[in-house]
Amino acid sequence: MKKSYANILLVIVTIIWGGGFIATDGALDALSPFYIMMIRFMGAAILPCILCFKKLKNLEGYIWRRGLFAGALLFLAFSFQTIGLQYTTPSKNAFLTAVNVVMVPYLLWLYMRKKPNQKEVLASIVCVIGIAFLTLKPDAVGLNIGDMLSIICAFFFATHMIVLERYSRHCDAIVMTALQMLGAGILSTICALLFETPPAQFELSAVGNLAYLIFISTLLAYLLQTFAQRFTTANSASLILSMEALFATLFSFLFLHEELTLYMIFGAALIFCSVIYIEYKPKQHT
């Protein structure tokens, strides 16, 4: 597959995740965070585990370890994001989570001795500035404990992106998705049972939101991301996936009637420009 087609798949993932913010908001009215994560990841693990059951039985141990490790990174990222949201504003949480865009080039340098070039650094900085305009409010100054937890969340999302780029090239996408969902689901279940109280009653209104989170925002989205990252780079993936904030803002405006300002439109334009800049390669004239 061409890199351009893989990047289109990643754009689809960002659109799906943008809608996931609305679904998560609705699910939180009925369930606590770890129970949502448990239902989300364990539910998303069932179908791929069934489809590749024979392959999973015959997998070598190192592939199991890689897949479960990727799932553990997902669990940690979502956990720190959720806990951080309890101590900071949604806008700062979204912005600081998206800082993984800047982290990816330097983590690649740290983990894989792959020094970032000037174009990658500039594109990531422009992207983060755009996300700041899109998500932050004028009074969003200073850092508190929630902000620090959100930055840790960004670190785990960035590391997951790098790990997925490396591991997905040597493993079937459905198998890797199954292992990731299983790893994240098991850890979410343990935390839900240890740290949260089971819901006294279940609101039927949450069924649609949970179904979207399980089958669309988790199973389909991570299957597409895992497949696409076999054919693109972690730097490109991080920039494209940062558009999640853009689509989350757009859907919030369309469906939740939240405010859309000129600053936010300018931020969205900067994000688009950063993605186009990193992917643009002028034709070589012969």
Salt bridges, closest charged atoms under 4 A:
ASP147 OD2 - LYS92 NZ 2.80
GLU165 OE2 - ARG169 NH2 3.26
ASP172 OD2 - LYS55 NZ 3.55
GLU279 OE1 - LYS3 NZ 3.62
